């Protein structure tokens, strides 16, 4: 878990994760990394607004609407 959390921190640094950004840890293991992250990152963790299926449907809808000009 510590190595995974370190990898996550490296990825956040590469994406220039800033003070105003939030982090949503999803999936089966995602939430378990929280306790291994620095406090300044843990305070910016938010809960997902839906399931993976909700996200997939939103992406599909957006792609459809871009393709049809709606």
PyMOL Python script that loads the backbone (N, CA, C, O; Angstrom):
from pymol import cmd

cmd.read_pdbstr("""\
ATOM      1  N   UNK A   1       0.822  -1.180   0.000  1.00  0.00           N
ATOM      2  CA  UNK A   1       0.000   0.000   0.000  1.00  0.00           C
ATOM      3  C   UNK A   1       0.873   1.254   0.000  1.00  0.00           C
ATOM      4  O   UNK A   1       0.541   2.244  -0.653  1.00  0.00           O
ATOM      5  N   UNK A   2       1.979   1.213   0.725  1.00  0.00           N
ATOM      6  CA  UNK A   2       2.856   2.379   0.761  1.00  0.00           C
ATOM      7  C   UNK A   2       3.459   2.662  -0.608  1.00  0.00           C
ATOM      8  O   UNK A   2       3.560   3.818  -1.019  1.00  0.00           O
ATOM      9  N   UNK A   3       3.854   1.622  -1.304  1.00  0.00           N
ATOM     10  CA  UNK A   3       4.410   1.822  -2.654  1.00  0.00           C
ATOM     11  C   UNK A   3       3.338   2.345  -3.598  1.00  0.00           C
ATOM     12  O   UNK A   3       3.618   3.198  -4.441  1.00  0.00           O
ATOM     13  N   UNK A   4       2.128   1.849  -3.469  1.00  0.00           N
ATOM     14  CA  UNK A   4       1.032   2.331  -4.303  1.00  0.00           C
ATOM     15  C   UNK A   4       0.707   3.781  -4.014  1.00  0.00           C
ATOM     16  O   UNK A   4       0.453   4.557  -4.935  1.00  0.00           O
ATOM     17  N   UNK A   5       0.713   4.154  -2.749  1.00  0.00           N
ATOM     18  CA  UNK A   5       0.451   5.548  -2.373  1.00  0.00           C
ATOM     19  C   UNK A   5       1.558   6.457  -2.889  1.00  0.00           C
ATOM     20  O   UNK A   5       1.287   7.575  -3.327  1.00  0.00           O
ATOM     21  N   UNK A   6       2.798   5.989  -2.841  1.00  0.00           N
ATOM     22  CA  UNK A   6       3.914   6.779  -3.380  1.00  0.00           C
ATOM     23  C   UNK A   6       3.759   6.954  -4.888  1.00  0.00           C
ATOM     24  O   UNK A   6       4.006   8.038  -5.419  1.00  0.00           O
ATOM     25  N   UNK A   7       3.353   5.897  -5.573  1.00  0.00           N
ATOM     26  CA  UNK A   7       3.111   5.979  -7.013  1.00  0.00           C
ATOM     27  C   UNK A   7       1.990   6.979  -7.303  1.00  0.00           C
ATOM     28  O   UNK A   7       2.091   7.777  -8.234  1.00  0.00           O
ATOM     29  N   UNK A   8       0.932   6.934  -6.510  1.00  0.00           N
ATOM     30  CA  UNK A   8      -0.177   7.869  -6.674  1.00  0.00           C
ATOM     31  C   UNK A   8       0.300   9.303  -6.472  1.00  0.00           C
ATOM     32  O   UNK A   8      -0.079  10.190  -7.238  1.00  0.00           O
ATOM     33  N   UNK A   9       1.116   9.542  -5.466  1.00  0.00           N
ATOM     34  CA  UNK A   9       1.650  10.886  -5.232  1.00  0.00           C
ATOM     35  C   UNK A   9       2.521  11.344  -6.397  1.00  0.00           C
ATOM     36  O   UNK A   9       2.479  12.516  -6.773  1.00  0.00           O
ATOM     37  N   UNK A  10       3.309  10.439  -6.973  1.00  0.00           N
ATOM     38  CA  UNK A  10       4.114  10.787  -8.149  1.00  0.00           C
ATOM     39  C   UNK A  10       3.213  11.163  -9.321  1.00  0.00           C
ATOM     40  O   UNK A  10       3.497  12.113 -10.050  1.00  0.00           O
ATOM     41  N   UNK A  11       2.128  10.415  -9.497  1.00  0.00           N
ATOM     42  CA  UNK A  11       1.191  10.707 -10.584  1.00  0.00           C
ATOM     43  C   UNK A  11       0.517  12.055 -10.367  1.00  0.00           C
ATOM     44  O   UNK A  11       0.358  12.827 -11.313  1.00  0.00           O
ATOM     45  N   UNK A  12       0.121  12.345  -9.136  1.00  0.00           N
ATOM     46  CA  UNK A  12      -0.493  13.632  -8.831  1.00  0.00           C
ATOM     47  C   UNK A  12       0.487  14.776  -9.096  1.00  0.00           C
ATOM     48  O   UNK A  12       0.097  15.819  -9.621  1.00  0.00           O
ATOM     49  N   UNK A  13       1.744  14.584  -8.739  1.00  0.00           N
ATOM     50  CA  UNK A  13       2.763  15.611  -8.993  1.00  0.00           C
ATOM     51  C   UNK A  13       2.944  15.818 -10.499  1.00  0.00           C
ATOM     52  O   UNK A  13       3.076  16.953 -10.958  1.00  0.00           O
ATOM     53  N   UNK A  14       2.950  14.730 -11.263  1.00  0.00           N
ATOM     54  CA  UNK A  14       3.103  14.834 -12.722  1.00  0.00           C
ATOM     55  C   UNK A  14       1.929  15.574 -13.348  1.00  0.00           C
ATOM     56  O   UNK A  14       2.087  16.239 -14.372  1.00  0.00           O
ATOM     57  N   UNK A  15       0.742  15.461 -12.732  1.00  0.00           N
ATOM     58  CA  UNK A  15      -0.446  16.152 -13.232  1.00  0.00           C
ATOM     59  C   UNK A  15      -0.585  17.547 -12.628  1.00  0.00           C
ATOM     60  O   UNK A  15      -1.577  18.238 -12.859  1.00  0.00           O
ATOM     61  N   UNK A  16       0.421  17.952 -11.852  1.00  0.00           N
ATOM     62  CA  UNK A  16       0.425  19.258 -11.197  1.00  0.00           C
ATOM     63  C   UNK A  16      -0.816  19.466 -10.322  1.00  0.00           C
ATOM     64  O   UNK A  16      -1.475  20.504 -10.374  1.00  0.00           O
ATOM     65  N   UNK A  17      -1.103  18.449  -9.527  1.00  0.00           N
ATOM     66  CA  UNK A  17      -2.208  18.485  -8.559  1.00  0.00           C
ATOM     67  C   UNK A  17      -1.999  19.676  -7.639  1.00  0.00           C
ATOM     68  O   UNK A  17      -1.001  19.746  -6.922  1.00  0.00           O
ATOM     69  N   UNK A  18      -2.944  20.616  -7.661  1.00  0.00           N
ATOM     70  CA  UNK A  18      -2.779  21.850  -6.910  1.00  0.00           C
ATOM     71  C   UNK A  18      -3.621  21.930  -5.657  1.00  0.00           C
ATOM     72  O   UNK A  18      -4.407  21.030  -5.360  1.00  0.00           O
ATOM     73  N   UNK A  19      -3.450  23.008  -4.933  1.00  0.00           N
ATOM     74  CA  UNK A  19      -4.141  23.213  -3.659  1.00  0.00           C
ATOM     75  C   UNK A  19      -5.653  23.284  -3.799  1.00  0.00           C
ATOM     76  O   UNK A  19      -6.370  22.968  -2.851  1.00  0.00           O
ATOM     77  N   UNK A  20      -6.152  23.691  -4.959  1.00  0.00           N
ATOM     78  CA  UNK A  20      -7.594  23.805  -5.168  1.00  0.00           C
ATOM     79  C   UNK A  20      -8.210  22.558  -5.798  1.00  0.00           C
ATOM     80  O   UNK A  20      -9.424  22.498  -5.992  1.00  0.00           O
ATOM     81  N   UNK A  21      -7.380  21.564  -6.116  1.00  0.00           N
ATOM     82  CA  UNK A  21      -7.873  20.338  -6.734  1.00  0.00           C
ATOM     83  C   UNK A  21      -8.396  19.370  -5.676  1.00  0.00           C
ATOM     84  O   UNK A  21      -8.002  19.418  -4.511  1.00  0.00           O
ATOM     85  N   UNK A  22      -9.290  18.496  -6.115  1.00  0.00           N
ATOM     86  CA  UNK A  22      -9.806  17.450  -5.241  1.00  0.00           C
ATOM     87  C   UNK A  22      -9.443  16.093  -5.830  1.00  0.00           C
ATOM     88  O   UNK A  22      -9.111  15.983  -7.011  1.00  0.00           O
ATOM     89  N   UNK A  23      -9.509  15.080  -5.006  1.00  0.00           N
ATOM     90  CA  UNK A  23      -9.145  13.727  -5.410  1.00  0.00           C
ATOM     91  C   UNK A  23     -10.281  12.784  -5.049  1.00  0.00           C
ATOM     92  O   UNK A  23     -10.798  12.821  -3.933  1.00  0.00           O
ATOM     93  N   UNK A  24     -10.663  11.949  -5.986  1.00  0.00           N
ATOM     94  CA  UNK A  24     -11.698  10.950  -5.756  1.00  0.00           C
ATOM     95  C   UNK A  24     -11.066   9.577  -5.958  1.00  0.00           C
ATOM     96  O   UNK A  24     -10.665   9.234  -7.070  1.00  0.00           O
ATOM     97  N   UNK A  25     -10.979   8.804  -4.901  1.00  0.00           N
ATOM     98  CA  UNK A  25     -10.374   7.471  -4.952  1.00  0.00           C
ATOM     99  C   UNK A  25     -11.484   6.449  -5.177  1.00  0.00           C
ATOM    100  O   UNK A  25     -12.317   6.224  -4.299  1.00  0.00           O
ATOM    101  N   UNK A  26     -11.490   5.837  -6.345  1.00  0.00           N
ATOM    102  CA  UNK A  26     -12.549   4.895  -6.697  1.00  0.00           C
ATOM    103  C   UNK A  26     -11.990   3.491  -6.885  1.00  0.00           C
ATOM    104  O   UNK A  26     -10.783   3.265  -6.801  1.00  0.00           O
ATOM    105  N   UNK A  27     -12.882   2.575  -7.137  1.00  0.00           N
ATOM    106  CA  UNK A  27     -12.479   1.194  -7.372  1.00  0.00           C
ATOM    107  C   UNK A  27     -12.372   0.424  -6.074  1.00  0.00           C
ATOM    108  O   UNK A  27     -12.624   0.959  -4.994  1.00  0.00           O
ATOM    109  N   UNK A  28     -12.002  -0.815  -6.189  1.00  0.00           N
ATOM    110  CA  UNK A  28     -11.919  -1.675  -5.024  1.00  0.00           C
ATOM    111  C   UNK A  28     -10.811  -1.302  -4.064  1.00  0.00           C
ATOM    112  O   UNK A  28     -10.988  -1.396  -2.850  1.00  0.00           O
ATOM    113  N   UNK A  29      -9.660  -0.877  -4.591  1.00  0.00           N
ATOM    114  CA  UNK A  29      -8.519  -0.552  -3.736  1.00  0.00           C
ATOM    115  C   UNK A  29      -8.345   0.935  -3.491  1.00  0.00           C
ATOM    116  O   UNK A  29      -7.750   1.331  -2.489  1.00  0.00           O
ATOM    117  N   UNK A  30      -8.856   1.763  -4.390  1.00  0.00           N
ATOM    118  CA  UNK A  30      -8.637   3.199  -4.315  1.00  0.00           C
ATOM    119  C   UNK A  30      -8.815   3.802  -2.937  1.00  0.00           C
ATOM    120  O   UNK A  30      -7.899   4.455  -2.437  1.00  0.00           O
ATOM    121  N   UNK A  31      -9.973   3.603  -2.300  1.00  0.00           N
ATOM    122  CA  UNK A  31     -10.197   4.221  -0.986  1.00  0.00           C
ATOM    123  C   UNK A  31      -9.216   3.766   0.101  1.00  0.00           C
ATOM    124  O   UNK A  31      -9.005   4.482   1.079  1.00  0.00           O
ATOM    125  N   UNK A  32      -8.628   2.601  -0.062  1.00  0.00           N
ATOM    126  CA  UNK A  32      -7.702   2.076   0.941  1.00  0.00           C
ATOM    127  C   UNK A  32      -6.360   2.804   0.934  1.00  0.00           C
ATOM    128  O   UNK A  32      -5.591   2.696   1.889  1.00  0.00           O
ATOM    129  N   UNK A  33      -6.075   3.548  -0.142  1.00  0.00           N
ATOM    130  CA  UNK A  33      -4.827   4.315  -0.203  1.00  0.00           C
ATOM    131  C   UNK A  33      -4.891   5.575   0.646  1.00  0.00           C
ATOM    132  O   UNK A  33      -3.848   6.112   1.018  1.00  0.00           O
ATOM    133  N   UNK A  34      -6.089   6.061   0.961  1.00  0.00           N
ATOM    134  CA  UNK A  34      -6.244   7.346   1.645  1.00  0.00           C
ATOM    135  C   UNK A  34      -5.399   7.438   2.908  1.00  0.00           C
ATOM    136  O   UNK A  34      -4.724   8.444   3.128  1.00  0.00           O
ATOM    137  N   UNK A  35      -5.427   6.411   3.732  1.00  0.00           N
ATOM    138  CA  UNK A  35      -4.701   6.482   5.005  1.00  0.00           C
ATOM    139  C   UNK A  35      -3.189   6.549   4.820  1.00  0.00           C
ATOM    140  O   UNK A  35      -2.466   6.856   5.768  1.00  0.00           O
ATOM    141  N   UNK A  36      -2.702   6.267   3.617  1.00  0.00           N
ATOM    142  CA  UNK A  36      -1.266   6.281   3.349  1.00  0.00           C
ATOM    143  C   UNK A  36      -0.821   7.537   2.603  1.00  0.00           C
ATOM    144  O   UNK A  36       0.345   7.660   2.230  1.00  0.00           O
ATOM    145  N   UNK A  37      -1.739   8.459   2.391  1.00  0.00           N
ATOM    146  CA  UNK A  37      -1.423   9.705   1.691  1.00  0.00           C
ATOM    147  C   UNK A  37      -1.158  10.807   2.700  1.00  0.00           C
ATOM    148  O   UNK A  37      -1.628  10.740   3.835  1.00  0.00           O
ATOM    149  N   UNK A  38      -0.403  11.825   2.290  1.00  0.00           N
ATOM    150  CA  UNK A  38      -0.152  12.944   3.207  1.00  0.00           C
ATOM    151  C   UNK A  38      -1.452  13.642   3.606  1.00  0.00           C
ATOM    152  O   UNK A  38      -2.427  13.636   2.856  1.00  0.00           O
ATOM    153  N   UNK A  39      -1.451  14.230   4.774  1.00  0.00           N
ATOM    154  CA  UNK A  39      -2.641  14.901   5.305  1.00  0.00           C
ATOM    155  C   UNK A  39      -3.176  15.960   4.341  1.00  0.00           C
ATOM    156  O   UNK A  39      -4.390  16.085   4.182  1.00  0.00           O
ATOM    157  N   UNK A  40      -2.290  16.722   3.697  1.00  0.00           N
ATOM    158  CA  UNK A  40      -2.753  17.778   2.791  1.00  0.00           C
ATOM    159  C   UNK A  40      -3.492  17.223   1.577  1.00  0.00           C
ATOM    160  O   UNK A  40      -4.267  17.944   0.948  1.00  0.00           O
ATOM    161  N   UNK A  41      -3.268  15.978   1.243  1.00  0.00           N
ATOM    162  CA  UNK A  41      -4.015  15.331   0.155  1.00  0.00           C
ATOM    163  C   UNK A  41      -5.291  14.700   0.724  1.00  0.00           C
ATOM    164  O   UNK A  41      -6.356  14.804   0.117  1.00  0.00           O
ATOM    165  N   UNK A  42      -5.188  14.059   1.869  1.00  0.00           N
ATOM    166  CA  UNK A  42      -6.366  13.412   2.479  1.00  0.00           C
ATOM    167  C   UNK A  42      -7.506  14.389   2.717  1.00  0.00           C
ATOM    168  O   UNK A  42      -8.674  14.018   2.596  1.00  0.00           O
ATOM    169  N   UNK A  43      -7.186  15.629   3.052  1.00  0.00           N
ATOM    170  CA  UNK A  43      -8.238  16.609   3.331  1.00  0.00           C
ATOM    171  C   UNK A  43      -8.988  17.017   2.066  1.00  0.00           C
ATOM    172  O   UNK A  43     -10.043  17.647   2.146  1.00  0.00           O
ATOM    173  N   UNK A  44      -8.450  16.661   0.901  1.00  0.00           N
ATOM    174  CA  UNK A  44      -9.095  17.043  -0.361  1.00  0.00           C
ATOM    175  C   UNK A  44      -9.719  15.847  -1.079  1.00  0.00           C
ATOM    176  O   UNK A  44     -10.055  15.941  -2.260  1.00  0.00           O
ATOM    177  N   UNK A  45      -9.875  14.740  -0.385  1.00  0.00           N
ATOM    178  CA  UNK A  45     -10.526  13.565  -0.968  1.00  0.00           C
ATOM    179  C   UNK A  45     -12.038  13.751  -0.884  1.00  0.00           C
ATOM    180  O   UNK A  45     -12.582  14.095   0.166  1.00  0.00           O
ATOM    181  N   UNK A  46     -12.699  13.516  -2.010  1.00  0.00           N
ATOM    182  CA  UNK A  46     -14.156  13.610  -2.059  1.00  0.00           C
ATOM    183  C   UNK A  46     -14.740  12.254  -2.431  1.00  0.00           C
ATOM    184  O   UNK A  46     -14.055  11.411  -3.012  1.00  0.00           O
ATOM    185  N   UNK A  47     -15.995  12.054  -2.097  1.00  0.00           N
ATOM    186  CA  UNK A  47     -16.695  10.817  -2.443  1.00  0.00           C
ATOM    187  C   UNK A  47     -17.138  10.887  -3.910  1.00  0.00           C
ATOM    188  O   UNK A  47     -17.409  11.973  -4.421  1.00  0.00           O
ATOM    189  N   UNK A  48     -17.212   9.746  -4.582  1.00  0.00           N
ATOM    190  CA  UNK A  48     -17.720   9.756  -5.954  1.00  0.00           C
ATOM    191  C   UNK A  48     -19.185  10.183  -5.983  1.00  0.00           C
ATOM    192  O   UNK A  48     -19.931   9.941  -5.034  1.00  0.00           O
ATOM    193  N   UNK A  49     -19.584  10.818  -7.079  1.00  0.00           N
ATOM    194  CA  UNK A  49     -20.971  11.265  -7.210  1.00  0.00           C
ATOM    195  C   UNK A  49     -21.879  10.194  -7.802  1.00  0.00           C
ATOM    196  O   UNK A  49     -23.085  10.402  -7.932  1.00  0.00           O
ATOM    197  N   UNK A  50     -21.314   9.068  -8.154  1.00  0.00           N
ATOM    198  CA  UNK A  50     -22.091   7.984  -8.718  1.00  0.00           C
ATOM    199  C   UNK A  50     -21.206   6.760  -8.877  1.00  0.00           C
ATOM    200  O   UNK A  50     -20.076   6.719  -8.391  1.00  0.00           O
ATOM    201  N   UNK A  51     -21.738   5.778  -9.558  1.00  0.00           N
ATOM    202  CA  UNK A  51     -21.003   4.528  -9.785  1.00  0.00           C
ATOM    203  C   UNK A  51     -20.186   4.619 -11.071  1.00  0.00           C
ATOM    204  O   UNK A  51     -20.289   5.597 -11.812  1.00  0.00           O
ATOM    205  N   UNK A  52     -19.391   3.613 -11.325  1.00  0.00           N
ATOM    206  CA  UNK A  52     -18.642   3.543 -12.574  1.00  0.00           C
ATOM    207  C   UNK A  52     -19.601   3.511 -13.760  1.00  0.00           C
ATOM    208  O   UNK A  52     -19.320   4.096 -14.806  1.00  0.00           O
ATOM    209  N   UNK A  53     -20.717   2.837 -13.599  1.00  0.00           N
ATOM    210  CA  UNK A  53     -21.716   2.792 -14.666  1.00  0.00           C
ATOM    211  C   UNK A  53     -22.291   4.178 -14.935  1.00  0.00           C
ATOM    212  O   UNK A  53     -22.494   4.545 -16.093  1.00  0.00           O
ATOM    213  N   UNK A  54     -22.555   4.951 -13.885  1.00  0.00           N
ATOM    214  CA  UNK A  54     -23.031   6.322 -14.060  1.00  0.00           C
ATOM    215  C   UNK A  54     -22.036   7.135 -14.884  1.00  0.00           C
ATOM    216  O   UNK A  54     -22.429   7.880 -15.782  1.00  0.00           O
ATOM    217  N   UNK A  55     -20.767   6.991 -14.582  1.00  0.00           N
ATOM    218  CA  UNK A  55     -19.729   7.713 -15.322  1.00  0.00           C
ATOM    219  C   UNK A  55     -19.650   7.277 -16.765  1.00  0.00           C
ATOM    220  O   UNK A  55     -19.521   8.110 -17.663  1.00  0.00           O
ATOM    221  N   UNK A  56     -19.728   5.975 -16.999  1.00  0.00           N
ATOM    222  CA  UNK A  56     -19.683   5.463 -18.369  1.00  0.00           C
ATOM    223  C   UNK A  56     -20.863   5.972 -19.177  1.00  0.00           C
ATOM    224  O   UNK A  56     -20.708   6.343 -20.340  1.00  0.00           O
ATOM    225  N   UNK A  57     -22.037   5.991 -18.571  1.00  0.00           N
ATOM    226  CA  UNK A  57     -23.220   6.496 -19.275  1.00  0.00           C
ATOM    227  C   UNK A  57     -23.095   7.990 -19.571  1.00  0.00           C
ATOM    228  O   UNK A  57     -23.490   8.439 -20.647  1.00  0.00           O
ATOM    229  N   UNK A  58     -22.557   8.756 -18.639  1.00  0.00           N
ATOM    230  CA  UNK A  58     -22.371  10.192 -18.861  1.00  0.00           C
ATOM    231  C   UNK A  58     -21.385  10.438 -20.003  1.00  0.00           C
ATOM    232  O   UNK A  58     -21.608  11.320 -20.832  1.00  0.00           O
ATOM    233  N   UNK A  59     -20.299   9.665 -20.053  1.00  0.00           N
ATOM    234  CA  UNK A  59     -19.334   9.800 -21.146  1.00  0.00           C
ATOM    235  C   UNK A  59     -19.947   9.417 -22.482  1.00  0.00           C
ATOM    236  O   UNK A  59     -19.716  10.086 -23.489  1.00  0.00           O
ATOM    237  N   UNK A  60     -20.731   8.340 -22.497  1.00  0.00           N
ATOM    238  CA  UNK A  60     -21.380   7.902 -23.740  1.00  0.00           C
ATOM    239  C   UNK A  60     -22.380   8.946 -24.211  1.00  0.00           C
ATOM    240  O   UNK A  60     -22.456   9.237 -25.405  1.00  0.00           O
ATOM    241  N   UNK A  61     -23.142   9.510 -23.290  1.00  0.00           N
ATOM    242  CA  UNK A  61     -24.117  10.544 -23.643  1.00  0.00           C
ATOM    243  C   UNK A  61     -23.411  11.773 -24.212  1.00  0.00           C
ATOM    244  O   UNK A  61     -23.840  12.322 -25.227  1.00  0.00           O
ATOM    245  N   UNK A  62     -22.341  12.202 -23.568  1.00  0.00           N
ATOM    246  CA  UNK A  62     -21.593  13.372 -24.055  1.00  0.00           C
ATOM    247  C   UNK A  62     -21.018  13.119 -25.442  1.00  0.00           C
ATOM    248  O   UNK A  62     -21.062  14.000 -26.300  1.00  0.00           O
ATOM    249  N   UNK A  63     -20.479  11.924 -25.669  1.00  0.00           N
ATOM    250  CA  UNK A  63     -19.937  11.591 -26.987  1.00  0.00           C
ATOM    251  C   UNK A  63     -21.020  11.571 -28.038  1.00  0.00           C
ATOM    252  O   UNK A  63     -20.813  12.049 -29.153  1.00  0.00           O
ATOM    253  N   UNK A  64     -22.175  11.022 -27.697  1.00  0.00           N
ATOM    254  CA  UNK A  64     -23.312  10.992 -28.630  1.00  0.00           C
ATOM    255  C   UNK A  64     -23.744  12.407 -28.972  1.00  0.00           C
ATOM    256  O   UNK A  64     -23.971  12.727 -30.139  1.00  0.00           O
ATOM    257  N   UNK A  65     -23.859  13.254 -27.956  1.00  0.00           N
ATOM    258  CA  UNK A  65     -24.322  14.618 -28.188  1.00  0.00           C
ATOM    259  C   UNK A  65     -23.306  15.426 -29.004  1.00  0.00           C
ATOM    260  O   UNK A  65     -23.704  16.272 -29.805  1.00  0.00           O
ATOM    261  N   UNK A  66     -22.019  15.185 -28.819  1.00  0.00           N
ATOM    262  CA  UNK A  66     -21.014  15.846 -29.655  1.00  0.00           C
ATOM    263  C   UNK A  66     -21.125  15.382 -31.090  1.00  0.00           C
ATOM    264  O   UNK A  66     -20.967  16.179 -32.015  1.00  0.00           O
ATOM    265  N   UNK A  67     -21.396  14.101 -31.287  1.00  0.00           N
ATOM    266  CA  UNK A  67     -21.477  13.538 -32.634  1.00  0.00           C
ATOM    267  C   UNK A  67     -22.733  13.929 -33.390  1.00  0.00           C
ATOM    268  O   UNK A  67     -22.741  13.933 -34.621  1.00  0.00           O
ATOM    269  N   UNK A  68     -23.783  14.255 -32.672  1.00  0.00           N
ATOM    270  CA  UNK A  68     -25.061  14.601 -33.337  1.00  0.00           C
ATOM    271  C   UNK A  68     -25.323  16.086 -33.352  1.00  0.00           C
ATOM    272  O   UNK A  68     -26.288  16.539 -33.967  1.00  0.00           O
ATOM    273  N   UNK A  69     -24.470  16.863 -32.676  1.00  0.00           N
ATOM    274  CA  UNK A  69     -24.660  18.309 -32.628  1.00  0.00           C
ATOM    275  C   UNK A  69     -25.768  18.748 -31.699  1.00  0.00           C
ATOM    276  O   UNK A  69     -26.228  19.887 -31.789  1.00  0.00           O
ATOM    277  N   UNK A  70     -26.208  17.880 -30.812  1.00  0.00           N
ATOM    278  CA  UNK A  70     -27.281  18.239 -29.864  1.00  0.00           C
ATOM    279  C   UNK A  70     -26.766  19.116 -28.771  1.00  0.00           C
ATOM    280  O   UNK A  70     -27.526  19.513 -27.888  1.00  0.00           O
TER     281      UNK A  70
END
""", "prot")
cmd.dss("prot")
cmd.show_as("cartoon", "prot")
cmd.util.cbc("prot")
cmd.orient("prot")
